[in-house]
Amino acid sequence: MPNIEVSLPDRVDTEIDRLVDQGEFLNREQAIEELLSMGMSAYETTGTSTEDDEWVMQNVEDQQDPAMQDDVDEDGRMF
């Protein structure tokens, strides 16, 4: 695993210590790794679609504008 060095503002460093002390994380290393991962996932682009995204997009594509339909029933009415 690569090692990096980061300078943090005092308030961020203190907040990480507080989260570790409260038991939110086992140690500083875990806290920093998870917090960075959460931040990275917040910036994921929409270029990568999930199954849910594909399902929603397929439903949108399947919908039809009623004004564009040319279905006529046996009485000659359009639906």
Stockholm file with secondary structure:
# STOCKHOLM 1.0

chainA/1-79         MPNIEVSLPDRVDTEIDRLVDQGEFLNREQAIEELLSMGMSAYETTGTSTEDDEWVMQNVEDQQDPAMQDDVDEDGRMF
#=GR chainA/1-79 SS CCCCCCCCCHHHHHHHHHHHHTTSSSSHHHHHHHHHHHHHHHTCCTTSCCHHHHHHHHHHHHCCCGGGCCCBCTTSCBC
#=GC SS_cons        CCCCCCCCCHHHHHHHHHHHHTTSSSSHHHHHHHHHHHHHHHTCCTTSCCHHHHHHHHHHHHCCCGGGCCCBCTTSCBC
//
